[in-house]
Amino acid sequence: MHCSCRGGAKPRHRFGTSFHKSRLHSLSAFLDLVPDPFHLSTPQFLNFLTGNFMKMSSTFDGAGQALSEITTGLLPSLMFLADILPKESIVWKMKMLRTASSFVNSRLHAVKAQSLVLASGNDELLPSHEEAERLQGTLEKCRIRHFRDNGHKILLEDEFDLATTIKGAGYYRRSRQTDFVSDYLPLTAGELEKAIDRDRVLNFATDPVMLSTLPDGKIVRGLAGLPREGPVVLVGYHMLMGFELGPLVTGVLRNTGIHIRGLAHPFMFSESSEQLMPDSSHFDLHRIMGAVPVTPVNFYKLLSEKNFVLLYPGGAREALHRKGEEYKLFWPEQSEFVRMASRFGATIIPFGVVGEDDLCDIGLELREGIHDQRDRYESGNNSEFEYGPFPSPSSVKLPKKIMGPPKLHVY
């Protein structure tokens, strides 16, 4: 488990906070009784000293030699390792960890900076998941990210990207205060591929088709009618659960190179809301893709920088609609975005999606209390920039029987 702190402090390795709960702590008591070189034959000690070679980066110093081959040669060579890592050195490291753990735990209350805890699900040495939960309750400004398939030395593992994790948690900033518009870092090729891969099953099931309108009014397949320069405001209707969002943004970016910045519900950026989700990183991909909280200030900044801005006036209420509300708009009475778009001379592109609401039926609606909450949300939404509490899903979706492959059309 790792913890990175903000506010001028360098990222630091904090795994010592749970050392007293680890296997190493129990084994260290018997280390003095183990003769050389058999102190290295214990898997826990070997893992602590070398890490999980099978999940580390495949090359060092450009040599190109697979670490699995190196591991095969190292493990039988206990005598050689014993000369490099004598038992006295390991005993000293264990004592240092024990002392450091006690000191760090006694000073956790003094940490006021933002903290990001990375908890590995396959940590062979420490109870990372439990320790992460404890640290979140102890540290004043703490977020957790769980990685179920990673091991103890997650920072050395090839598939882990620390920069992407920091961006997803919303902890990257250029100044003292967070600015979701100017702090944003463009997508890397790897991040785009992961975003596309996340929607791979949906793309396979719906086979999205994008259509656009040319200046002469002709509708063509593809994005030839989409402007190539901003500012542009894309205004659309949220389909069921908002599933069209991913294929739309990644499809436009991959085919045209145009990066659409979405205006999203502030719930998706709140630290407290993460604790309500099954996975604390549930909304990280939205931040990585460039989504910002829907506020007049953020909308102004995006247009001033000539961005392509995606706006759903119906918001979450539209995406989480009830039975019988398919293709129904829940737009506010006052369209404030038109006035701001005209100030910057932005092109407004209305678009619609057909097919997603036809993929399944709402088979069961939940208690009326949630309906009442939705009504309050709907009645209080007088502008696309005035958002009430995030509405709770109030229905169970059942797949429809569709003859032939379903299609998702974006116009």
MIVEX-358468 format. One record per residue (C-alpha): residue number from 1; residue in three letters; chain; x, y, z. Coordinates in nm, 2 decimals. Layout:
residues N
- NUM, ALA, A, X, Y, Z
...
//
This chain:
residues 411
- 1, MET, A, 0.00, 0.00, 0.00
- 2, HIS, A, 0.13, 0.34, -0.10
- 3, CYS, A, 0.04, 0.69, 0.00
- 4, SER, A, 0.12, 1.01, -0.19
- 5, CYS, A, 0.07, 1.35, -0.03
- 6, ARG, A, 0.01, 1.69, -0.19
- 7, GLY, A, 0.08, 2.04, -0.07
- 8, GLY, A, 0.45, 2.07, -0.14
- 9, ALA, A, 0.54, 1.72, 0.00
- 10, LYS, A, 0.70, 1.46, -0.22
- 11, PRO, A, 0.51, 1.13, -0.28
- 12, ARG, A, 0.62, 0.89, -0.01
- 13, HIS, A, 0.60, 0.52, 0.06
- 14, ARG, A, 0.38, 0.46, 0.37
- 15, PHE, A, 0.36, 0.08, 0.38
- 16, GLY, A, 0.51, 0.09, 0.73
- 17, THR, A, 0.19, 0.20, 0.89
- 18, SER, A, 0.06, -0.16, 0.89
- 19, PHE, A, 0.39, -0.34, 0.95
- 20, HIS, A, 0.27, -0.47, 1.28
- 21, LYS, A, -0.02, -0.65, 1.10
- 22, SER, A, 0.21, -0.80, 0.83
- 23, ARG, A, 0.36, -1.15, 0.79
- 24, LEU, A, 0.70, -0.99, 0.80
- 25, HIS, A, 0.64, -0.87, 1.15
- 26, SER, A, 0.56, -1.23, 1.27
- 27, LEU, A, 0.85, -1.38, 1.08
- 28, SER, A, 1.11, -1.12, 1.19
- 29, ALA, A, 1.08, -1.26, 1.55
- 30, PHE, A, 1.22, -1.59, 1.44
- 31, LEU, A, 1.48, -1.46, 1.19
- 32, ASP, A, 1.77, -1.48, 1.44
- 33, LEU, A, 1.70, -1.85, 1.48
- 34, VAL, A, 1.73, -1.92, 1.11
- 35, PRO, A, 2.08, -2.02, 0.99
- 36, ASP, A, 2.24, -1.87, 0.68
- 37, PRO, A, 2.15, -1.88, 0.39
- 38, PHE, A, 1.81, -2.02, 0.46
- 39, HIS, A, 1.68, -1.68, 0.58
- 40, LEU, A, 1.63, -1.61, 0.21
- 41, SER, A, 1.43, -1.92, 0.14
- 42, THR, A, 1.12, -1.77, 0.30
- 43, PRO, A, 0.89, -1.64, 0.02
- 44, GLN, A, 0.78, -1.34, 0.22
- 45, PHE, A, 1.14, -1.22, 0.27
- 46, LEU, A, 1.23, -1.28, -0.09
- 47, ASN, A, 0.93, -1.09, -0.21
- 48, PHE, A, 1.00, -0.80, 0.02
- 49, LEU, A, 1.36, -0.77, -0.10
- 50, THR, A, 1.31, -0.83, -0.47
- 51, GLY, A, 0.94, -0.76, -0.54
- 52, ASN, A, 0.71, -0.97, -0.77
- 53, PHE, A, 0.93, -1.01, -1.08
- 54, MET, A, 0.65, -1.15, -1.29
- 55, LYS, A, 0.45, -0.83, -1.27
- 56, MET, A, 0.74, -0.58, -1.30
- 57, SER, A, 0.84, -0.40, -1.61
- 58, SER, A, 0.98, -0.64, -1.87
- 59, THR, A, 1.31, -0.44, -1.93
- 60, PHE, A, 1.57, -0.26, -1.73
- 61, ASP, A, 1.82, -0.02, -1.89
- 62, GLY, A, 1.71, -0.12, -2.24
- 63, ALA, A, 1.86, -0.47, -2.20
- 64, GLY, A, 1.53, -0.63, -2.32
- 65, GLN, A, 1.58, -0.94, -2.10
- 66, ALA, A, 1.26, -1.07, -1.95
- 67, LEU, A, 1.26, -1.05, -1.57
- 68, SER, A, 1.11, -1.39, -1.55
- 69, GLU, A, 1.43, -1.53, -1.69
- 70, ILE, A, 1.63, -1.33, -1.44
- 71, THR, A, 1.41, -1.47, -1.16
- 72, THR, A, 1.47, -1.83, -1.27
- 73, GLY, A, 1.84, -1.77, -1.24
- 74, LEU, A, 1.82, -1.59, -0.90
- 75, LEU, A, 1.60, -1.82, -0.70
- 76, PRO, A, 1.83, -2.13, -0.69
- 77, SER, A, 2.13, -1.91, -0.60
- 78, LEU, A, 2.07, -1.87, -0.23
- 79, MET, A, 2.44, -1.87, -0.15
- 80, PHE, A, 2.50, -1.59, -0.39
- 81, LEU, A, 2.21, -1.39, -0.25
- 82, ALA, A, 2.32, -1.45, 0.10
- 83, ASP, A, 2.65, -1.27, 0.03
- 84, ILE, A, 2.47, -0.97, -0.11
- 85, LEU, A, 2.18, -0.98, 0.15
- 86, PRO, A, 2.33, -1.11, 0.48
- 87, LYS, A, 2.09, -1.19, 0.76
- 88, GLU, A, 2.22, -0.90, 0.96
- 89, SER, A, 2.11, -0.65, 0.70
- 90, ILE, A, 1.76, -0.80, 0.69
- 91, VAL, A, 1.73, -0.80, 1.07
- 92, TRP, A, 1.83, -0.43, 1.06
- 93, LYS, A, 1.57, -0.35, 0.80
- 94, MET, A, 1.30, -0.52, 1.01
- 95, LYS, A, 1.39, -0.32, 1.31
- 96, MET, A, 1.40, 0.00, 1.10
- 97, LEU, A, 1.05, -0.08, 0.97
- 98, ARG, A, 0.92, -0.15, 1.32
- 99, THR, A, 1.05, 0.18, 1.45
- 100, ALA, A, 0.93, 0.38, 1.14
- 101, SER, A, 0.58, 0.22, 1.17
- 102, SER, A, 0.54, 0.34, 1.53
- 103, PHE, A, 0.66, 0.69, 1.45
- 104, VAL, A, 0.44, 0.73, 1.14
- 105, ASN, A, 0.13, 0.61, 1.31
- 106, SER, A, 0.19, 0.86, 1.59
- 107, ARG, A, 0.21, 1.15, 1.35
- 108, LEU, A, -0.08, 1.07, 1.11
- 109, HIS, A, -0.31, 1.32, 1.29
- 110, ALA, A, -0.07, 1.60, 1.18
- 111, VAL, A, -0.11, 1.53, 0.80
- 112, LYS, A, -0.33, 1.80, 0.66
- 113, ALA, A, -0.23, 1.77, 0.29
- 114, GLN, A, -0.43, 1.58, 0.03
- 115, SER, A, -0.35, 1.22, 0.03
- 116, LEU, A, -0.40, 0.95, -0.22
- 117, VAL, A, -0.38, 0.59, -0.10
- 118, LEU, A, -0.31, 0.31, -0.35
- 119, ALA, A, -0.42, -0.03, -0.21
- 120, SER, A, -0.31, -0.35, -0.38
- 121, GLY, A, -0.55, -0.64, -0.38
- 122, ASN, A, -0.28, -0.91, -0.42
- 123, ASP, A, -0.04, -0.76, -0.16
- 124, GLU, A, 0.15, -1.07, -0.03
- 125, LEU, A, 0.31, -0.88, 0.26
- 126, LEU, A, 0.06, -0.63, 0.40
- 127, PRO, A, -0.31, -0.60, 0.46
- 128, SER, A, -0.34, -0.31, 0.21
- 129, HIS, A, -0.71, -0.30, 0.18
- 130, GLU, A, -0.78, -0.28, 0.55
- 131, GLU, A, -0.50, -0.04, 0.60
- 132, ALA, A, -0.63, 0.19, 0.33
- 133, GLU, A, -0.97, 0.21, 0.49
- 134, ARG, A, -0.81, 0.29, 0.82
- 135, LEU, A, -0.60, 0.57, 0.67
- 136, GLN, A, -0.90, 0.72, 0.51
- 137, GLY, A, -1.07, 0.75, 0.84
- 138, THR, A, -0.75, 0.89, 1.00
- 139, LEU, A, -0.62, 1.13, 0.74
- 140, GLU, A, -0.81, 1.46, 0.70
- 141, LYS, A, -0.81, 1.47, 0.31
- 142, CYS, A, -0.77, 1.12, 0.18
- 143, ARG, A, -0.89, 0.93, -0.12
- 144, ILE, A, -0.84, 0.56, -0.19
- 145, ARG, A, -0.78, 0.37, -0.51
- 146, HIS, A, -0.80, -0.01, -0.51
- 147, PHE, A, -0.61, -0.23, -0.75
- 148, ARG, A, -0.73, -0.58, -0.72
- 149, ASP, A, -0.48, -0.74, -0.96
- 150, ASN, A, -0.17, -0.57, -0.84
- 151, GLY, A, 0.09, -0.68, -0.58
- 152, HIS, A, 0.29, -0.52, -0.31
- 153, LYS, A, 0.53, -0.33, -0.53
- 154, ILE, A, 0.27, -0.18, -0.75
- 155, LEU, A, 0.48, 0.11, -0.86
- 156, LEU, A, 0.72, -0.13, -1.03
- 157, GLU, A, 0.45, -0.32, -1.22
- 158, ASP, A, 0.43, -0.27, -1.59
- 159, GLU, A, 0.06, -0.22, -1.63
- 160, PHE, A, 0.03, 0.04, -1.35
- 161, ASP, A, 0.05, 0.42, -1.44
- 162, LEU, A, 0.08, 0.65, -1.15
- 163, ALA, A, 0.02, 0.97, -1.35
- 164, THR, A, -0.31, 0.83, -1.49
- 165, THR, A, -0.42, 0.74, -1.13
- 166, ILE, A, -0.34, 1.09, -1.00
- 167, LYS, A, -0.53, 1.25, -1.29
- 168, GLY, A, -0.83, 1.02, -1.24
- 169, ALA, A, -0.84, 1.10, -0.87
- 170, GLY, A, -0.85, 1.47, -0.96
- 171, TYR, A, -0.53, 1.54, -0.76
- 172, TYR, A, -0.33, 1.70, -1.04
- 173, ARG, A, -0.33, 2.07, -1.03
- 174, ARG, A, -0.10, 2.36, -1.15
- 175, SER, A, -0.17, 2.60, -0.86
- 176, ARG, A, -0.30, 2.61, -0.51
- 177, GLN, A, -0.66, 2.58, -0.61
- 178, THR, A, -0.80, 2.32, -0.84
- 179, ASP, A, -0.91, 2.44, -1.19
- 180, PHE, A, -1.07, 2.16, -1.38
- 181, VAL, A, -1.03, 2.34, -1.71
- 182, SER, A, -0.67, 2.46, -1.70
- 183, ASP, A, -0.54, 2.17, -1.49
- 184, TYR, A, -0.64, 1.91, -1.74
- 185, LEU, A, -0.37, 1.71, -1.91
- 186, PRO, A, -0.44, 1.56, -2.26
- 187, LEU, A, -0.50, 1.19, -2.30
- 188, THR, A, -0.21, 0.97, -2.37
- 189, ALA, A, -0.24, 0.69, -2.63
- 190, GLY, A, -0.26, 0.43, -2.36
- 191, GLU, A, -0.54, 0.61, -2.17
- 192, LEU, A, -0.74, 0.64, -2.49
- 193, GLU, A, -0.70, 0.27, -2.56
- 194, LYS, A, -0.82, 0.18, -2.21
- 195, ALA, A, -1.12, 0.41, -2.25
- 196, ILE, A, -1.21, 0.24, -2.58
- 197, ASP, A, -1.15, -0.10, -2.42
- 198, ARG, A, -1.39, -0.02, -2.14
- 199, ASP, A, -1.68, 0.02, -2.39
- 200, ARG, A, -1.57, -0.27, -2.61
- 201, VAL, A, -1.86, -0.50, -2.51
- 202, LEU, A, -2.11, -0.21, -2.56
- 203, ASN, A, -1.96, -0.13, -2.90
- 204, PHE, A, -1.98, -0.49, -3.00
- 205, ALA, A, -2.34, -0.53, -2.89
- 206, THR, A, -2.47, -0.20, -3.03
- 207, ASP, A, -2.24, -0.14, -3.33
- 208, PRO, A, -2.26, 0.24, -3.30
- 209, VAL, A, -2.31, 0.44, -3.63
- 210, MET, A, -2.24, 0.81, -3.64
- 211, LEU, A, -2.41, 1.04, -3.89
- 212, SER, A, -2.35, 1.41, -3.96
- 213, THR, A, -2.50, 1.68, -4.17
- 214, LEU, A, -2.30, 1.86, -4.44
- 215, PRO, A, -2.33, 2.24, -4.50
- 216, ASP, A, -2.57, 2.17, -4.80
- 217, GLY, A, -2.80, 1.98, -4.57
- 218, LYS, A, -2.70, 1.63, -4.69
- 219, ILE, A, -2.68, 1.36, -4.41
- 220, VAL, A, -2.38, 1.14, -4.45
- 221, ARG, A, -2.24, 0.85, -4.26
- 222, GLY, A, -1.94, 0.96, -4.06
- 223, LEU, A, -1.82, 1.29, -3.91
- 224, ALA, A, -1.75, 1.48, -4.23
- 225, GLY, A, -2.01, 1.74, -4.13
- 226, LEU, A, -1.86, 1.81, -3.79
- 227, PRO, A, -1.67, 2.14, -3.76
- 228, ARG, A, -1.29, 2.11, -3.71
- 229, GLU, A, -1.24, 2.43, -3.52
- 230, GLY, A, -1.41, 2.55, -3.19
- 231, PRO, A, -1.57, 2.68, -3.00
- 232, VAL, A, -1.85, 2.43, -3.05
- 233, VAL, A, -2.13, 2.32, -2.81
- 234, LEU, A, -2.28, 1.98, -2.87
- 235, VAL, A, -2.62, 1.97, -2.71
- 236, GLY, A, -2.79, 1.63, -2.68
- 237, TYR, A, -3.03, 1.40, -2.51
- 238, HIS, A, -2.91, 1.15, -2.25
- 239, MET, A, -3.02, 0.80, -2.33
- 240, LEU, A, -3.07, 0.52, -2.08
- 241, MET, A, -2.79, 0.53, -1.82
- 242, GLY, A, -2.59, 0.75, -2.05
- 243, PHE, A, -2.43, 0.46, -2.22
- 244, GLU, A, -2.39, 0.65, -2.54
- 245, LEU, A, -2.14, 0.89, -2.38
- 246, GLY, A, -1.83, 0.67, -2.40
- 247, PRO, A, -1.87, 0.56, -2.77
- 248, LEU, A, -1.95, 0.92, -2.86
- 249, VAL, A, -1.65, 1.09, -2.71
- 250, THR, A, -1.39, 0.82, -2.79
- 251, GLY, A, -1.54, 0.77, -3.14
- 252, VAL, A, -1.51, 1.14, -3.23
- 253, LEU, A, -1.16, 1.16, -3.08
- 254, ARG, A, -1.03, 0.85, -3.26
- 255, ASN, A, -1.18, 0.94, -3.60
- 256, THR, A, -1.12, 1.32, -3.61
- 257, GLY, A, -0.87, 1.40, -3.33
- 258, ILE, A, -1.13, 1.63, -3.17
- 259, HIS, A, -1.13, 1.61, -2.80
- 260, ILE, A, -1.48, 1.68, -2.65
- 261, ARG, A, -1.49, 1.82, -2.30
- 262, GLY, A, -1.80, 1.72, -2.11
- 263, LEU, A, -2.00, 1.92, -1.85
- 264, ALA, A, -2.09, 1.66, -1.58
- 265, HIS, A, -2.29, 1.66, -1.26
- 266, PRO, A, -2.08, 1.79, -0.96
- 267, PHE, A, -2.16, 1.46, -0.78
- 268, MET, A, -1.90, 1.29, -0.99
- 269, PHE, A, -1.62, 1.51, -0.85
- 270, SER, A, -1.71, 1.50, -0.48
- 271, GLU, A, -1.48, 1.31, -0.25
- 272, SER, A, -1.77, 1.22, -0.02
- 273, SER, A, -1.97, 1.07, -0.31
- 274, GLU, A, -1.69, 0.82, -0.38
- 275, GLN, A, -1.77, 0.65, -0.05
- 276, LEU, A, -2.12, 0.58, -0.18
- 277, MET, A, -2.00, 0.40, -0.49
- 278, PRO, A, -1.90, 0.03, -0.50
- 279, ASP, A, -1.57, 0.13, -0.65
- 280, SER, A, -1.40, 0.46, -0.55
- 281, SER, A, -1.26, 0.50, -0.89
- 282, HIS, A, -1.60, 0.47, -1.06
- 283, PHE, A, -1.58, 0.83, -1.21
- 284, ASP, A, -1.21, 0.84, -1.27
- 285, LEU, A, -1.24, 0.78, -1.64
- 286, HIS, A, -1.47, 1.08, -1.68
- 287, ARG, A, -1.20, 1.30, -1.53
- 288, ILE, A, -0.93, 1.15, -1.74
- 289, MET, A, -1.14, 1.21, -2.05
- 290, GLY, A, -1.17, 1.58, -1.96
- 291, ALA, A, -1.51, 1.61, -1.79
- 292, VAL, A, -1.56, 1.91, -1.56
- 293, PRO, A, -1.83, 2.01, -1.31
- 294, VAL, A, -2.12, 2.18, -1.49
- 295, THR, A, -2.09, 2.54, -1.37
- 296, PRO, A, -2.12, 2.87, -1.56
- 297, VAL, A, -1.76, 2.95, -1.49
- 298, ASN, A, -1.63, 2.62, -1.63
- 299, PHE, A, -1.85, 2.66, -1.94
- 300, TYR, A, -1.71, 3.01, -1.99
- 301, LYS, A, -1.35, 2.89, -1.96
- 302, LEU, A, -1.40, 2.60, -2.20
- 303, LEU, A, -1.56, 2.83, -2.46
- 304, SER, A, -1.29, 3.10, -2.42
- 305, GLU, A, -1.03, 2.83, -2.50
- 306, LYS, A, -1.23, 2.73, -2.81
- 307, ASN, A, -1.30, 2.38, -2.69
- 308, PHE, A, -1.56, 2.14, -2.81
- 309, VAL, A, -1.81, 2.12, -2.52
- 310, LEU, A, -2.06, 1.85, -2.46
- 311, LEU, A, -2.38, 1.95, -2.27
- 312, TYR, A, -2.68, 1.74, -2.17
- 313, PRO, A, -2.94, 1.99, -2.04
- 314, GLY, A, -3.15, 1.70, -1.91
- 315, GLY, A, -2.86, 1.58, -1.70
- 316, ALA, A, -2.88, 1.27, -1.47
- 317, ARG, A, -3.26, 1.29, -1.45
- 318, GLU, A, -3.28, 1.22, -1.82
- 319, ALA, A, -3.03, 0.93, -1.81
- 320, LEU, A, -3.21, 0.77, -1.51
- 321, HIS, A, -3.56, 0.80, -1.65
- 322, ARG, A, -3.85, 0.59, -1.54
- 323, LYS, A, -4.06, 0.34, -1.72
- 324, GLY, A, -4.25, 0.50, -2.01
- 325, GLU, A, -4.02, 0.79, -2.03
- 326, GLU, A, -3.81, 0.66, -2.33
- 327, TYR, A, -3.69, 0.94, -2.56
- 328, LYS, A, -3.85, 1.21, -2.33
- 329, LEU, A, -3.67, 1.53, -2.28
- 330, PHE, A, -3.62, 1.68, -1.93
- 331, TRP, A, -3.47, 2.01, -2.04
- 332, PRO, A, -3.49, 2.32, -1.82
- 333, GLU, A, -3.72, 2.61, -1.90
- 334, GLN, A, -3.44, 2.85, -1.94
- 335, SER, A, -3.16, 2.76, -2.18
- 336, GLU, A, -2.87, 2.97, -2.04
- 337, PHE, A, -2.61, 2.80, -2.25
- 338, VAL, A, -2.74, 2.97, -2.57
- 339, ARG, A, -2.66, 3.32, -2.44
- 340, MET, A, -2.31, 3.22, -2.34
- 341, ALA, A, -2.24, 3.04, -2.66
- 342, SER, A, -2.35, 3.34, -2.86
- 343, ARG, A, -2.11, 3.56, -2.67
- 344, PHE, A, -1.81, 3.36, -2.80
- 345, GLY, A, -1.96, 3.30, -3.14
- 346, ALA, A, -1.97, 2.92, -3.07
- 347, THR, A, -2.14, 2.68, -3.31
- 348, ILE, A, -2.43, 2.50, -3.15
- 349, ILE, A, -2.48, 2.14, -3.27
- 350, PRO, A, -2.79, 1.97, -3.15
- 351, PHE, A, -2.77, 1.59, -3.18
- 352, GLY, A, -2.98, 1.29, -3.09
- 353, VAL, A, -2.92, 0.92, -3.02
- 354, VAL, A, -3.15, 0.64, -3.14
- 355, GLY, A, -3.15, 0.28, -3.04
- 356, GLU, A, -3.02, 0.28, -2.68
- 357, ASP, A, -3.36, 0.31, -2.52
- 358, ASP, A, -3.48, 0.02, -2.73
- 359, LEU, A, -3.22, -0.22, -2.60
- 360, CYS, A, -3.40, -0.30, -2.28
- 361, ASP, A, -3.73, -0.26, -2.09
- 362, ILE, A, -3.77, -0.13, -1.74
- 363, GLY, A, -3.91, -0.43, -1.57
- 364, LEU, A, -3.94, -0.31, -1.21
- 365, GLU, A, -3.97, 0.03, -1.04
- 366, LEU, A, -3.86, 0.08, -0.69
- 367, ARG, A, -4.02, 0.25, -0.39
- 368, GLU, A, -4.21, 0.58, -0.43
- 369, GLY, A, -3.96, 0.76, -0.20
- 370, ILE, A, -3.71, 0.76, -0.48
- 371, HIS, A, -3.98, 0.89, -0.72
- 372, ASP, A, -4.04, 1.18, -0.48
- 373, GLN, A, -3.67, 1.26, -0.48
- 374, ARG, A, -3.67, 1.26, -0.86
- 375, ASP, A, -3.97, 1.49, -0.87
- 376, ARG, A, -3.79, 1.74, -0.64
- 377, TYR, A, -3.48, 1.71, -0.86
- 378, GLU, A, -3.68, 1.78, -1.18
- 379, SER, A, -3.88, 2.07, -1.03
- 380, GLY, A, -3.57, 2.24, -0.90
- 381, ASN, A, -3.37, 2.21, -1.23
- 382, ASN, A, -3.46, 2.56, -1.38
- 383, SER, A, -3.14, 2.59, -1.57
- 384, GLU, A, -2.88, 2.35, -1.71
- 385, PHE, A, -2.64, 2.51, -1.46
- 386, GLU, A, -2.87, 2.45, -1.16
- 387, TYR, A, -2.84, 2.09, -1.04
- 388, GLY, A, -3.01, 1.93, -0.74
- 389, PRO, A, -2.90, 1.62, -0.57
- 390, PHE, A, -2.79, 1.33, -0.79
- 391, PRO, A, -3.11, 1.12, -0.85
- 392, SER, A, -3.10, 0.76, -0.74
- 393, PRO, A, -3.17, 0.48, -1.00
- 394, SER, A, -3.53, 0.37, -0.94
- 395, SER, A, -3.57, 0.08, -1.18
- 396, VAL, A, -3.44, -0.25, -1.29
- 397, LYS, A, -3.36, -0.28, -1.66
- 398, LEU, A, -3.44, -0.60, -1.85
- 399, PRO, A, -3.30, -0.67, -2.20
- 400, LYS, A, -3.55, -0.67, -2.48
- 401, LYS, A, -3.59, -0.94, -2.74
- 402, ILE, A, -3.45, -0.78, -3.05
- 403, MET, A, -3.45, -0.94, -3.40
- 404, GLY, A, -3.11, -0.89, -3.55
- 405, PRO, A, -2.82, -0.69, -3.41
- 406, PRO, A, -2.92, -0.37, -3.24
- 407, LYS, A, -2.78, -0.04, -3.37
- 408, LEU, A, -2.69, 0.28, -3.18
- 409, HIS, A, -2.72, 0.58, -3.41
- 410, VAL, A, -2.58, 0.92, -3.33
- 411, TYR, A, -2.71, 1.20, -3.55
//
